[in-house]
Amino acid sequence: MSTHRKRSSRPTTSLDAAAKSPQHGKNRLRLYALGPVLEPGALTVALPAQLGKRESCAVRIASPYVSRQHAELRSDDEGRAYLVHLARTNTTSLNGCKLALGDEVPLHPHDILMLDIETFQIHDTPETHDGRE
């Protein structure tokens, strides 16, 4: 079994209707896709939101480096955002710290989220959102 992953044509990110037109309020999160495979760009997602290959994911990432249900972004009643690692095969890390299956960690502006090699930066969490678009 080869340990090298074959890089296919440039994968894309697609968003469901909730991510394209998120509800106003404290249950949304802004982040930036940084690559290296995905095109850089800003995303705003309504929480909770799953990230992965599965069509039901709010942030759908067609990449060989991402699991079908890789991670979930959640918020609590106070507007704090959290990341939950769901993938059994591929890794999730936050600010360079690898997460174990089921780990739930708080998110803050400027955090770096990696789904294997796909990288995102948290821009604005529900608790820090100031109402601007």
Secondary structure, DSSP 4 states (H G I P E B T S, - for coil): ---PPPP-S---EEE-HHHHSPPSSSSEEEEEEEESSSPPEEEEEESSEEEESSTT-SEEE--TTS-TT-EEEEE-TT--EEEEE--SSS-EEETTEEPPTT-EEE--TT-EEEETTEEEEEEE-TTT--S--
